Amino acid sequence: MISPTFLDGAPDWVDLGTPDLDAATAFYRELFGWDLVPGGPEVGGYGMLTLDGRYVGGVMTVSEEEAPSAWSVSFQ
């Protein structure tokens, strides 16, 4: 179990919903060095973004009709 320490009011998790998972993954790999650990059908395709083996966020495919690419930020 991950037990990180966050300050109250600080961002503690980010999620990306995108219609083009491959393009988004390539973009954020180039920008931040993030890698994708794909999620299987048992988690609805929700994948984990990692940096140096540590989780930095989550990502999943959404249809273009459902929503454009967007980030959700969770706070402590």
PDB file of N, CA, C and O in Angstrom:
ATOM      1  N   MET A   1       0.839  -1.173   0.000  1.00  0.00           N
ATOM      2  CA  MET A   1       0.000   0.000   0.000  1.00  0.00           C
ATOM      3  C   MET A   1       0.886   1.239   0.000  1.00  0.00           C
ATOM      4  O   MET A   1       1.851   1.310   0.761  1.00  0.00           O
ATOM      5  N   ILE A   2       0.577   2.187  -0.822  1.00  0.00           N
ATOM      6  CA  ILE A   2       1.313   3.441  -0.888  1.00  0.00           C
ATOM      7  C   ILE A   2       0.848   4.325   0.262  1.00  0.00           C
ATOM      8  O   ILE A   2      -0.354   4.482   0.479  1.00  0.00           O
ATOM      9  N   SER A   3       1.789   4.901   0.996  1.00  0.00           N
ATOM     10  CA  SER A   3       1.452   5.799   2.102  1.00  0.00           C
ATOM     11  C   SER A   3       2.223   7.102   1.967  1.00  0.00           C
ATOM     12  O   SER A   3       3.098   7.391   2.783  1.00  0.00           O
ATOM     13  N   PRO A   4       1.908   7.894   0.944  1.00  0.00           N
ATOM     14  CA  PRO A   4       2.626   9.157   0.769  1.00  0.00           C
ATOM     15  C   PRO A   4       2.179  10.186   1.803  1.00  0.00           C
ATOM     16  O   PRO A   4       1.123  10.050   2.421  1.00  0.00           O
ATOM     17  N   THR A   5       2.990  11.200   1.974  1.00  0.00           N
ATOM     18  CA  THR A   5       2.643  12.307   2.850  1.00  0.00           C
ATOM     19  C   THR A   5       2.409  13.535   1.986  1.00  0.00           C
ATOM     20  O   THR A   5       3.264  13.908   1.183  1.00  0.00           O
ATOM     21  N   PHE A   6       1.252  14.163   2.151  1.00  0.00           N
ATOM     22  CA  PHE A   6       0.917  15.369   1.410  1.00  0.00           C
ATOM     23  C   PHE A   6       0.490  16.450   2.388  1.00  0.00           C
ATOM     24  O   PHE A   6      -0.086  16.159   3.436  1.00  0.00           O
ATOM     25  N   LEU A   7       0.770  17.679   2.046  1.00  0.00           N
ATOM     26  CA  LEU A   7       0.302  18.805   2.844  1.00  0.00           C
ATOM     27  C   LEU A   7      -1.177  19.020   2.592  1.00  0.00           C
ATOM     28  O   LEU A   7      -1.649  18.823   1.472  1.00  0.00           O
ATOM     29  N   ASP A   8      -1.914  19.420   3.617  1.00  0.00           N
ATOM     30  CA  ASP A   8      -3.322  19.753   3.422  1.00  0.00           C
ATOM     31  C   ASP A   8      -3.450  20.835   2.359  1.00  0.00           C
ATOM     32  O   ASP A   8      -2.731  21.833   2.390  1.00  0.00           O
ATOM     33  N   GLY A   9      -4.358  20.636   1.429  1.00  0.00           N
ATOM     34  CA  GLY A   9      -4.584  21.595   0.349  1.00  0.00           C
ATOM     35  C   GLY A   9      -3.676  21.407  -0.850  1.00  0.00           C
ATOM     36  O   GLY A   9      -3.822  22.110  -1.849  1.00  0.00           O
ATOM     37  N   ALA A  10      -2.734  20.466  -0.771  1.00  0.00           N
ATOM     38  CA  ALA A  10      -1.807  20.230  -1.882  1.00  0.00           C
ATOM     39  C   ALA A  10      -2.410  19.218  -2.852  1.00  0.00           C
ATOM     40  O   ALA A  10      -3.155  18.330  -2.437  1.00  0.00           O
ATOM     41  N   PRO A  11      -2.090  19.345  -4.153  1.00  0.00           N
ATOM     42  CA  PRO A  11      -2.527  18.313  -5.099  1.00  0.00           C
ATOM     43  C   PRO A  11      -1.888  16.980  -4.712  1.00  0.00           C
ATOM     44  O   PRO A  11      -0.710  16.926  -4.358  1.00  0.00           O
ATOM     45  N   ASP A  12      -2.682  15.901  -4.784  1.00  0.00           N
ATOM     46  CA  ASP A  12      -2.103  14.608  -4.435  1.00  0.00           C
ATOM     47  C   ASP A  12      -2.314  13.536  -5.501  1.00  0.00           C
ATOM     48  O   ASP A  12      -1.793  12.429  -5.366  1.00  0.00           O
ATOM     49  N   TRP A  13      -3.068  13.844  -6.557  1.00  0.00           N
ATOM     50  CA  TRP A  13      -3.243  12.873  -7.642  1.00  0.00           C
ATOM     51  C   TRP A  13      -3.789  13.591  -8.862  1.00  0.00           C
ATOM     52  O   TRP A  13      -4.544  14.555  -8.741  1.00  0.00           O
ATOM     53  N   VAL A  14      -3.396  13.108 -10.058  1.00  0.00           N
ATOM     54  CA  VAL A  14      -3.934  13.629 -11.314  1.00  0.00           C
ATOM     55  C   VAL A  14      -4.411  12.471 -12.171  1.00  0.00           C
ATOM     56  O   VAL A  14      -3.829  11.386 -12.156  1.00  0.00           O
ATOM     57  N   ASP A  15      -5.472  12.715 -12.914  1.00  0.00           N
ATOM     58  CA  ASP A  15      -6.017  11.744 -13.863  1.00  0.00           C
ATOM     59  C   ASP A  15      -6.197  12.436 -15.202  1.00  0.00           C
ATOM     60  O   ASP A  15      -6.620  13.591 -15.263  1.00  0.00           O
ATOM     61  N   LEU A  16      -5.877  11.730 -16.267  1.00  0.00           N
ATOM     62  CA  LEU A  16      -6.094  12.232 -17.618  1.00  0.00           C
ATOM     63  C   LEU A  16      -7.084  11.334 -18.332  1.00  0.00           C
ATOM     64  O   LEU A  16      -6.917  10.115 -18.368  1.00  0.00           O
ATOM     65  N   GLY A  17      -8.116  11.939 -18.899  1.00  0.00           N
ATOM     66  CA  GLY A  17      -9.019  11.247 -19.808  1.00  0.00           C
ATOM     67  C   GLY A  17      -8.746  11.761 -21.207  1.00  0.00           C
ATOM     68  O   GLY A  17      -8.740  12.972 -21.427  1.00  0.00           O
ATOM     69  N   THR A  18      -8.518  10.863 -22.160  1.00  0.00           N
ATOM     70  CA  THR A  18      -8.145  11.280 -23.510  1.00  0.00           C
ATOM     71  C   THR A  18      -8.681  10.305 -24.557  1.00  0.00           C
ATOM     72  O   THR A  18      -8.704   9.097 -24.324  1.00  0.00           O
ATOM     73  N   PRO A  19      -9.116  10.826 -25.716  1.00  0.00           N
ATOM     74  CA  PRO A  19      -9.552   9.931 -26.785  1.00  0.00           C
ATOM     75  C   PRO A  19      -8.380   9.242 -27.502  1.00  0.00           C
ATOM     76  O   PRO A  19      -8.589   8.246 -28.195  1.00  0.00           O
ATOM     77  N   ASP A  20      -7.153   9.758 -27.346  1.00  0.00           N
ATOM     78  CA  ASP A  20      -5.989   9.176 -28.027  1.00  0.00           C
ATOM     79  C   ASP A  20      -4.909   8.841 -26.999  1.00  0.00           C
ATOM     80  O   ASP A  20      -3.982   9.621 -26.777  1.00  0.00           O
ATOM     81  N   LEU A  21      -5.042   7.690 -26.387  1.00  0.00           N
ATOM     82  CA  LEU A  21      -4.128   7.268 -25.328  1.00  0.00           C
ATOM     83  C   LEU A  21      -2.686   7.169 -25.822  1.00  0.00           C
ATOM     84  O   LEU A  21      -1.762   7.561 -25.109  1.00  0.00           O
ATOM     85  N   ASP A  22      -2.483   6.651 -27.030  1.00  0.00           N
ATOM     86  CA  ASP A  22      -1.121   6.504 -27.561  1.00  0.00           C
ATOM     87  C   ASP A  22      -0.446   7.855 -27.746  1.00  0.00           C
ATOM     88  O   ASP A  22       0.710   8.024 -27.359  1.00  0.00           O
ATOM     89  N   ALA A  23      -1.149   8.819 -28.333  1.00  0.00           N
ATOM     90  CA  ALA A  23      -0.571  10.148 -28.554  1.00  0.00           C
ATOM     91  C   ALA A  23      -0.303  10.852 -27.227  1.00  0.00           C
ATOM     92  O   ALA A  23       0.740  11.484 -27.059  1.00  0.00           O
ATOM     93  N   ALA A  24      -1.236  10.746 -26.289  1.00  0.00           N
ATOM     94  CA  ALA A  24      -1.058  11.388 -24.983  1.00  0.00           C
ATOM     95  C   ALA A  24       0.128  10.777 -24.244  1.00  0.00           C
ATOM     96  O   ALA A  24       0.934  11.495 -23.652  1.00  0.00           O
ATOM     97  N   THR A  25       0.231   9.461 -24.280  1.00  0.00           N
ATOM     98  CA  THR A  25       1.341   8.780 -23.615  1.00  0.00           C
ATOM     99  C   THR A  25       2.673   9.220 -24.210  1.00  0.00           C
ATOM    100  O   THR A  25       3.616   9.504 -23.472  1.00  0.00           O
ATOM    101  N   ALA A  26       2.760   9.279 -25.526  1.00  0.00           N
ATOM    102  CA  ALA A  26       3.996   9.712 -26.189  1.00  0.00           C
ATOM    103  C   ALA A  26       4.329  11.158 -25.827  1.00  0.00           C
ATOM    104  O   ALA A  26       5.488  11.486 -25.574  1.00  0.00           O
ATOM    105  N   PHE A  27       3.315  12.021 -25.802  1.00  0.00           N
ATOM    106  CA  PHE A  27       3.529  13.434 -25.474  1.00  0.00           C
ATOM    107  C   PHE A  27       4.084  13.589 -24.060  1.00  0.00           C
ATOM    108  O   PHE A  27       5.080  14.285 -23.865  1.00  0.00           O
ATOM    109  N   TYR A  28       3.456  12.951 -23.072  1.00  0.00           N
ATOM    110  CA  TYR A  28       3.894  13.109 -21.685  1.00  0.00           C
ATOM    111  C   TYR A  28       5.183  12.348 -21.392  1.00  0.00           C
ATOM    112  O   TYR A  28       5.916  12.709 -20.471  1.00  0.00           O
ATOM    113  N   ARG A  29       5.466  11.308 -22.155  1.00  0.00           N
ATOM    114  CA  ARG A  29       6.771  10.643 -22.034  1.00  0.00           C
ATOM    115  C   ARG A  29       7.870  11.609 -22.474  1.00  0.00           C
ATOM    116  O   ARG A  29       8.899  11.729 -21.809  1.00  0.00           O
ATOM    117  N   GLU A  30       7.650  12.291 -23.585  1.00  0.00           N
ATOM    118  CA  GLU A  30       8.635  13.257 -24.086  1.00  0.00           C
ATOM    119  C   GLU A  30       8.758  14.465 -23.155  1.00  0.00           C
ATOM    120  O   GLU A  30       9.862  14.945 -22.901  1.00  0.00           O
ATOM    121  N   LEU A  31       7.633  14.951 -22.650  1.00  0.00           N
ATOM    122  CA  LEU A  31       7.620  16.156 -21.819  1.00  0.00           C
ATOM    123  C   LEU A  31       8.178  15.913 -20.416  1.00  0.00           C
ATOM    124  O   LEU A  31       9.010  16.682 -19.935  1.00  0.00           O
ATOM    125  N   PHE A  32       7.719  14.840 -19.757  1.00  0.00           N
ATOM    126  CA  PHE A  32       8.060  14.604 -18.354  1.00  0.00           C
ATOM    127  C   PHE A  32       8.850  13.324 -18.099  1.00  0.00           C
ATOM    128  O   PHE A  32       9.350  13.121 -16.992  1.00  0.00           O
ATOM    129  N   GLY A  33       8.970  12.457 -19.107  1.00  0.00           N
ATOM    130  CA  GLY A  33       9.626  11.172 -18.898  1.00  0.00           C
ATOM    131  C   GLY A  33       8.710  10.122 -18.289  1.00  0.00           C
ATOM    132  O   GLY A  33       9.181   9.101 -17.788  1.00  0.00           O
ATOM    133  N   TRP A  34       7.384  10.372 -18.330  1.00  0.00           N
ATOM    134  CA  TRP A  34       6.415   9.436 -17.752  1.00  0.00           C
ATOM    135  C   TRP A  34       6.254   8.209 -18.644  1.00  0.00           C
ATOM    136  O   TRP A  34       6.284   8.314 -19.870  1.00  0.00           O
ATOM    137  N   ASP A  35       6.086   7.064 -18.028  1.00  0.00           N
ATOM    138  CA  ASP A  35       5.783   5.821 -18.728  1.00  0.00           C
ATOM    139  C   ASP A  35       4.372   5.379 -18.374  1.00  0.00           C
ATOM    140  O   ASP A  35       3.823   5.782 -17.348  1.00  0.00           O
ATOM    141  N   LEU A  36       3.793   4.553 -19.226  1.00  0.00           N
ATOM    142  CA  LEU A  36       2.446   4.035 -19.009  1.00  0.00           C
ATOM    143  C   LEU A  36       2.508   2.569 -18.608  1.00  0.00           C
ATOM    144  O   LEU A  36       3.168   1.763 -19.262  1.00  0.00           O
ATOM    145  N   VAL A  37       1.820   2.236 -17.534  1.00  0.00           N
ATOM    146  CA  VAL A  37       1.556   0.847 -17.165  1.00  0.00           C
ATOM    147  C   VAL A  37       0.096   0.623 -17.527  1.00  0.00           C
ATOM    148  O   VAL A  37      -0.793   1.067 -16.801  1.00  0.00           O
ATOM    149  N   PRO A  38      -0.165  -0.065 -18.645  1.00  0.00           N
ATOM    150  CA  PRO A  38      -1.544  -0.206 -19.118  1.00  0.00           C
ATOM    151  C   PRO A  38      -2.426  -0.931 -18.110  1.00  0.00           C
ATOM    152  O   PRO A  38      -1.984  -1.828 -17.393  1.00  0.00           O
ATOM    153  N   GLY A  39      -3.681  -0.515 -18.081  1.00  0.00           N
ATOM    154  CA  GLY A  39      -4.670  -1.186 -17.242  1.00  0.00           C
ATOM    155  C   GLY A  39      -5.478  -2.153 -18.080  1.00  0.00           C
ATOM    156  O   GLY A  39      -5.777  -1.876 -19.241  1.00  0.00           O
ATOM    157  N   GLY A  40      -5.823  -3.255 -17.516  1.00  0.00           N
ATOM    158  CA  GLY A  40      -6.605  -4.258 -18.224  1.00  0.00           C
ATOM    159  C   GLY A  40      -8.095  -4.023 -18.093  1.00  0.00           C
ATOM    160  O   GLY A  40      -8.529  -3.056 -17.467  1.00  0.00           O
ATOM    161  N   PRO A  41      -8.879  -4.912 -18.687  1.00  0.00           N
ATOM    162  CA  PRO A  41     -10.335  -4.762 -18.655  1.00  0.00           C
ATOM    163  C   PRO A  41     -10.910  -4.825 -17.241  1.00  0.00           C
ATOM    164  O   PRO A  41     -11.982  -4.277 -16.985  1.00  0.00           O
ATOM    165  N   GLU A  42     -10.208  -5.488 -16.324  1.00  0.00           N
ATOM    166  CA  GLU A  42     -10.710  -5.583 -14.955  1.00  0.00           C
ATOM    167  C   GLU A  42     -10.737  -4.230 -14.233  1.00  0.00           C
ATOM    168  O   GLU A  42     -11.430  -4.078 -13.227  1.00  0.00           O
ATOM    169  N   VAL A  43      -9.980  -3.246 -14.748  1.00  0.00           N
ATOM    170  CA  VAL A  43      -9.992  -1.889 -14.178  1.00  0.00           C
ATOM    171  C   VAL A  43     -10.513  -0.875 -15.198  1.00  0.00           C
ATOM    172  O   VAL A  43     -10.270   0.325 -15.072  1.00  0.00           O
ATOM    173  N   GLY A  44     -11.225  -1.364 -16.200  1.00  0.00           N
ATOM    174  CA  GLY A  44     -11.812  -0.474 -17.195  1.00  0.00           C
ATOM    175  C   GLY A  44     -10.801   0.213 -18.087  1.00  0.00           C
ATOM    176  O   GLY A  44     -11.094   1.257 -18.669  1.00  0.00           O
ATOM    177  N   GLY A  45      -9.593  -0.369 -18.203  1.00  0.00           N
ATOM    178  CA  GLY A  45      -8.559   0.223 -19.038  1.00  0.00           C
ATOM    179  C   GLY A  45      -7.815   1.368 -18.375  1.00  0.00           C
ATOM    180  O   GLY A  45      -7.019   2.043 -19.028  1.00  0.00           O
ATOM    181  N   TYR A  46      -8.059   1.604 -17.085  1.00  0.00           N
ATOM    182  CA  TYR A  46      -7.389   2.683 -16.351  1.00  0.00           C
ATOM    183  C   TYR A  46      -5.931   2.315 -16.158  1.00  0.00           C
ATOM    184  O   TYR A  46      -5.612   1.344 -15.472  1.00  0.00           O
ATOM    185  N   GLY A  47      -5.029   3.108 -16.776  1.00  0.00           N
ATOM    186  CA  GLY A  47      -3.600   2.850 -16.675  1.00  0.00           C
ATOM    187  C   GLY A  47      -2.935   3.783 -15.689  1.00  0.00           C
ATOM    188  O   GLY A  47      -3.499   4.807 -15.300  1.00  0.00           O
ATOM    189  N   MET A  48      -1.736   3.420 -15.290  1.00  0.00           N
ATOM    190  CA  MET A  48      -0.974   4.221 -14.339  1.00  0.00           C
ATOM    191  C   MET A  48       0.198   4.877 -15.053  1.00  0.00           C
ATOM    192  O   MET A  48       0.906   4.229 -15.824  1.00  0.00           O
ATOM    193  N   LEU A  49       0.396   6.149 -14.796  1.00  0.00           N
ATOM    194  CA  LEU A  49       1.550   6.879 -15.298  1.00  0.00           C
ATOM    195  C   LEU A  49       2.628   6.811 -14.223  1.00  0.00           C
ATOM    196  O   LEU A  49       2.355   7.039 -13.044  1.00  0.00           O
ATOM    197  N   THR A  50       3.855   6.496 -14.638  1.00  0.00           N
ATOM    198  CA  THR A  50       4.941   6.352 -13.676  1.00  0.00           C
ATOM    199  C   THR A  50       6.148   7.182 -14.091  1.00  0.00           C
ATOM    200  O   THR A  50       6.331   7.507 -15.265  1.00  0.00           O
ATOM    201  N   LEU A  51       6.956   7.513 -13.109  1.00  0.00           N
ATOM    202  CA  LEU A  51       8.240   8.170 -13.326  1.00  0.00           C
ATOM    203  C   LEU A  51       9.238   7.482 -12.406  1.00  0.00           C
ATOM    204  O   LEU A  51       9.066   7.469 -11.187  1.00  0.00           O
ATOM    205  N   ASP A  52      10.275   6.915 -12.992  1.00  0.00           N
ATOM    206  CA  ASP A  52      11.282   6.181 -12.220  1.00  0.00           C
ATOM    207  C   ASP A  52      10.642   5.124 -11.323  1.00  0.00           C
ATOM    208  O   ASP A  52      11.072   4.919 -10.188  1.00  0.00           O
ATOM    209  N   GLY A  53       9.600   4.448 -11.848  1.00  0.00           N
ATOM    210  CA  GLY A  53       8.953   3.373 -11.119  1.00  0.00           C
ATOM    211  C   GLY A  53       7.957   3.813 -10.056  1.00  0.00           C
ATOM    212  O   GLY A  53       7.404   2.971  -9.349  1.00  0.00           O
ATOM    213  N   ARG A  54       7.720   5.109  -9.930  1.00  0.00           N
ATOM    214  CA  ARG A  54       6.773   5.621  -8.933  1.00  0.00           C
ATOM    215  C   ARG A  54       5.538   6.159  -9.637  1.00  0.00           C
ATOM    216  O   ARG A  54       5.638   6.787 -10.691  1.00  0.00           O
ATOM    217  N   TYR A  55       4.375   5.911  -9.050  1.00  0.00           N
ATOM    218  CA  TYR A  55       3.122   6.384  -9.633  1.00  0.00           C
ATOM    219  C   TYR A  55       3.023   7.901  -9.548  1.00  0.00           C
ATOM    220  O   TYR A  55       3.281   8.499  -8.504  1.00  0.00           O
ATOM    221  N   VAL A  56       2.643   8.517 -10.677  1.00  0.00           N
ATOM    222  CA  VAL A  56       2.445   9.969 -10.699  1.00  0.00           C
ATOM    223  C   VAL A  56       1.029  10.348 -11.105  1.00  0.00           C
ATOM    224  O   VAL A  56       0.631  11.500 -10.932  1.00  0.00           O
ATOM    225  N   GLY A  57       0.267   9.414 -11.637  1.00  0.00           N
ATOM    226  CA  GLY A  57      -1.106   9.719 -12.043  1.00  0.00           C
ATOM    227  C   GLY A  57      -1.737   8.552 -12.759  1.00  0.00           C
ATOM    228  O   GLY A  57      -1.146   7.482 -12.904  1.00  0.00           O
ATOM    229  N   GLY A  58      -2.951   8.787 -13.200  1.00  0.00           N
ATOM    230  CA  GLY A  58      -3.693   7.769 -13.917  1.00  0.00           C
ATOM    231  C   GLY A  58      -4.181   8.307 -15.249  1.00  0.00           C
ATOM    232  O   GLY A  58      -4.254   9.518 -15.454  1.00  0.00           O
ATOM    233  N   VAL A  59      -4.517   7.392 -16.154  1.00  0.00           N
ATOM    234  CA  VAL A  59      -4.975   7.790 -17.483  1.00  0.00           C
ATOM    235  C   VAL A  59      -5.927   6.731 -18.016  1.00  0.00           C
ATOM    236  O   VAL A  59      -5.768   5.537 -17.762  1.00  0.00           O
ATOM    237  N   MET A  60      -6.913   7.198 -18.756  1.00  0.00           N
ATOM    238  CA  MET A  60      -7.812   6.258 -19.422  1.00  0.00           C
ATOM    239  C   MET A  60      -8.368   6.876 -20.695  1.00  0.00           C
ATOM    240  O   MET A  60      -8.396   8.095 -20.861  1.00  0.00           O
ATOM    241  N   THR A  61      -8.805   6.004 -21.581  1.00  0.00           N
ATOM    242  CA  THR A  61      -9.389   6.437 -22.840  1.00  0.00           C
ATOM    243  C   THR A  61     -10.836   6.840 -22.623  1.00  0.00           C
ATOM    244  O   THR A  61     -11.597   6.142 -21.952  1.00  0.00           O
ATOM    245  N   VAL A  62     -11.207   7.979 -23.201  1.00  0.00           N
ATOM    246  CA  VAL A  62     -12.606   8.405 -23.254  1.00  0.00           C
ATOM    247  C   VAL A  62     -12.933   8.649 -24.720  1.00  0.00           C
ATOM    248  O   VAL A  62     -12.048   9.006 -25.497  1.00  0.00           O
ATOM    249  N   SER A  63     -14.175   8.463 -25.104  1.00  0.00           N
ATOM    250  CA  SER A  63     -14.546   8.700 -26.497  1.00  0.00           C
ATOM    251  C   SER A  63     -14.578  10.199 -26.769  1.00  0.00           C
ATOM    252  O   SER A  63     -14.820  10.998 -25.864  1.00  0.00           O
ATOM    253  N   GLU A  64     -14.331  10.569 -28.016  1.00  0.00           N
ATOM    254  CA  GLU A  64     -14.376  11.985 -28.391  1.00  0.00           C
ATOM    255  C   GLU A  64     -15.752  12.577 -28.139  1.00  0.00           C
ATOM    256  O   GLU A  64     -15.871  13.757 -27.809  1.00  0.00           O
ATOM    257  N   GLU A  65     -16.795  11.763 -28.292  1.00  0.00           N
ATOM    258  CA  GLU A  65     -18.150  12.241 -28.047  1.00  0.00           C
ATOM    259  C   GLU A  65     -18.390  12.460 -26.554  1.00  0.00           C
ATOM    260  O   GLU A  65     -19.168  13.330 -26.165  1.00  0.00           O
ATOM    261  N   GLU A  66     -17.719  11.667 -25.728  1.00  0.00           N
ATOM    262  CA  GLU A  66     -17.899  11.744 -24.277  1.00  0.00           C
ATOM    263  C   GLU A  66     -17.295  13.029 -23.709  1.00  0.00           C
ATOM    264  O   GLU A  66     -17.932  13.734 -22.927  1.00  0.00           O
ATOM    265  N   ALA A  67     -16.055  13.322 -24.116  1.00  0.00           N
ATOM    266  CA  ALA A  67     -15.372  14.508 -23.599  1.00  0.00           C
ATOM    267  C   ALA A  67     -14.057  14.700 -24.340  1.00  0.00           C
ATOM    268  O   ALA A  67     -13.466  13.733 -24.819  1.00  0.00           O
ATOM    269  N   PRO A  68     -13.594  15.952 -24.439  1.00  0.00           N
ATOM    270  CA  PRO A  68     -12.254  16.176 -24.983  1.00  0.00           C
ATOM    271  C   PRO A  68     -11.219  15.762 -23.929  1.00  0.00           C
ATOM    272  O   PRO A  68     -11.570  15.473 -22.785  1.00  0.00           O
ATOM    273  N   SER A  69      -9.956  15.737 -24.320  1.00  0.00           N
ATOM    274  CA  SER A  69      -8.902  15.442 -23.349  1.00  0.00           C
ATOM    275  C   SER A  69      -8.990  16.431 -22.195  1.00  0.00           C
ATOM    276  O   SER A  69      -9.145  17.634 -22.404  1.00  0.00           O
ATOM    277  N   ALA A  70      -8.891  15.913 -20.978  1.00  0.00           N
ATOM    278  CA  ALA A  70      -8.975  16.783 -19.805  1.00  0.00           C
ATOM    279  C   ALA A  70      -8.278  16.131 -18.620  1.00  0.00           C
ATOM    280  O   ALA A  70      -8.274  14.910 -18.468  1.00  0.00           O
ATOM    281  N   TRP A  71      -7.691  16.979 -17.789  1.00  0.00           N
ATOM    282  CA  TRP A  71      -7.066  16.549 -16.548  1.00  0.00           C
ATOM    283  C   TRP A  71      -8.018  16.780 -15.390  1.00  0.00           C
ATOM    284  O   TRP A  71      -8.755  17.766 -15.372  1.00  0.00           O
ATOM    285  N   SER A  72      -8.003  15.878 -14.429  1.00  0.00           N
ATOM    286  CA  SER A  72      -8.684  16.052 -13.145  1.00  0.00           C
ATOM    287  C   SER A  72      -7.604  16.032 -12.072  1.00  0.00           C
ATOM    288  O   SER A  72      -6.719  15.177 -12.085  1.00  0.00           O
ATOM    289  N   VAL A  73      -7.682  16.973 -11.149  1.00  0.00           N
ATOM    290  CA  VAL A  73      -6.696  17.067 -10.073  1.00  0.00           C
ATOM    291  C   VAL A  73      -7.405  16.852  -8.742  1.00  0.00           C
ATOM    292  O   VAL A  73      -8.436  17.469  -8.472  1.00  0.00           O
ATOM    293  N   SER A  74      -6.852  15.977  -7.917  1.00  0.00           N
ATOM    294  CA  SER A  74      -7.389  15.732  -6.575  1.00  0.00           C
ATOM    295  C   SER A  74      -6.483  16.403  -5.549  1.00  0.00           C
ATOM    296  O   SER A  74      -5.261  16.428  -5.700  1.00  0.00           O
ATOM    297  N   PHE A  75      -7.094  16.939  -4.518  1.00  0.00           N
ATOM    298  CA  PHE A  75      -6.352  17.638  -3.472  1.00  0.00           C
ATOM    299  C   PHE A  75      -6.486  16.914  -2.148  1.00  0.00           C
ATOM    300  O   PHE A  75      -7.506  16.284  -1.867  1.00  0.00           O
ATOM    301  N   GLN A  76      -5.448  17.012  -1.342  1.00  0.00           N
ATOM    302  CA  GLN A  76      -5.437  16.427  -0.003  1.00  0.00           C
ATOM    303  C   GLN A  76      -6.453  17.129   0.866  1.00  0.00           C
ATOM    304  O   GLN A  76      -6.605  16.787   2.038  1.00  0.00           O
TER     305      GLN A  76
END
